[in-house]
Amino acid sequence: MSDAATGTTAPAPAPSAALLAVPRSGWHVATVASTRRETPNASRIELEVDGWPGNAAGQHLDVRLTAPDGYTATRSYSIASSGAGTRVTIAVDKLPDGEVSPYLVDEVRAGDMLEVHGPLGAFFVWAPDAADAAAAGEARPVQLIAGGSGVVPLYAMAEAHGAAHDLTSFRLLYSVRSPDDVYFADELRRLAEASAALQLDLVYTRRSPAGWPTPPARITREVLEAAVIPAAERPRVFVCGSTGFVERVADWLVELGHDARSIRTERYGGT
Ligand SMILES: Cc1cc2nc3c(=O)[nH]c(=O)nc-3n(C[C@H](O)[C@H](O)[C@H](O)COP(=O)(O)OP(=O)(O)OC[C@H]3O[C@@H](n4cnc5c(N)ncnc54)[C@H](O)[C@@H]3O)c2cc1C
């Protein structure tokens, strides 16, 4: 939080239980049920949200923090969980100079209260409603493409796909810095092992595991072409990550012949 007049940086706002006793219209009180390190730079936060109506895979929510002086800061976070129920999971990557994410990653503890608004977003969602169509051979395959923390809503889709025993062909191309930076690593591995309908393709940009067949490198158009469902199979495509990542990937997909109307994107900000 920078003060433009003085150039000083104020501490991130801490949520105030007193202010949260009566939630504002359209907002829910969320109690932090648990937190854990997801990667060296990110935390998984499980919330118990009073009155949460459930959510589809791919949706997001807004988190609002309120400082004791009344200053508020609101940020969006994708929801890693889906379905009915009042338990909601998010995963937050810490931006070193960020206002909100360092607080959520390093400071928030079980029992803390936050305000959340949602679920939000009806466009970037996948539902296992196509299961019958898949059985009849009509469902279009689904290509998921994630950069870093952008995997959160795509993990929700893969998890919903697995939970529904959906037969739609799913492929997840996931770009991460190093093996330590894979979000939901165990869960993704288990999902891919449990279902022949889910293929997981990892691309390491800074450090690969020992014996990995390719040196670390960012996704190129050629890598993308080799690792995604071909345009001829008319996949529905979901791309999520930093703005620069999403825009590059979406442009390449169109160049590779994918129908722009079949590409859904979620931009997290940054470059
Ligand atoms: C729909 C939606 C869903 C999102 N879901 C998630 C999620 O699941 N997990 C998650 O960690 N984040 C997610 N984000 C990003 C999140 O909303 C915040 O932008 C992020 O946590 C940074 O907030 P901050 O207050 O720490 O940083 P700020 O104080 O807002 O920004 C600090 C600096 O970092 C830059 N910046 C902001 N966002 C990014 C970024 N993503 N990458 C690189 N630089 C950035 C800003 O331009 C600024 O220069 C999502 C964003 C959107 C729009």
The ligand as an ORCA input file, in Angstrom:
! r2SCAN-3c Opt
* xyz 0 1
  C      -9.973    -13.696    -12.115
  C      -8.652    -13.692    -11.379
  C      -8.268    -14.806    -10.666
  C      -7.044    -14.814     -9.991
  N      -6.681    -15.951     -9.320
  C      -5.488    -15.995     -8.675
  C      -5.077    -17.199     -8.004
  O      -5.785    -18.225     -7.998
  N      -3.873    -17.183     -7.369
  C      -3.060    -16.083     -7.365
  O      -1.986    -16.150     -6.763
  N      -3.418    -14.944     -8.009
  C      -4.615    -14.866     -8.645
  N      -5.002    -13.712     -9.272
  C      -4.147    -12.520     -9.114
  C      -4.577    -11.758     -7.830
  O      -5.877    -11.204     -8.024
  C      -3.657    -10.591     -7.492
  O      -3.495     -9.774     -8.612
  C      -2.292    -11.059     -7.002
  O      -2.429    -11.851     -5.817
  C      -1.410     -9.836     -6.694
  O      -2.017     -9.064     -5.706
  P      -1.118     -8.166     -4.738
  O      -2.039     -7.273     -4.019
  O      -0.182     -9.021     -3.962
  O      -0.206     -7.367     -5.751
  P      -0.462     -5.815     -6.302
  O      -0.090     -4.942     -5.121
  O      -1.849     -5.753     -6.783
  O       0.544     -5.777     -7.456
  C       1.959     -5.722     -7.292
  C       2.648     -5.673     -8.650
  O       2.548     -6.961     -9.280
  C       1.905     -6.870    -10.562
  N       1.044     -8.044    -10.684
  C      -0.225     -8.183    -10.278
  N      -0.682     -9.421    -10.531
  C       0.339    -10.089    -11.096
  C       0.518    -11.417    -11.578
  N      -0.478    -12.316    -11.531
  N       1.717    -11.763    -12.103
  C       2.733    -10.874    -12.143
  N       2.633     -9.613    -11.705
  C       1.460     -9.225    -11.199
  C       1.134     -5.593    -10.536
  O       1.006     -5.080    -11.852
  C       2.000     -4.712     -9.643
  O       3.051     -4.155    -10.393
  C      -6.194    -13.678     -9.990
  C      -6.597    -12.547    -10.720
  C      -7.791    -12.544    -11.400
  C      -8.186    -11.311    -12.181
*
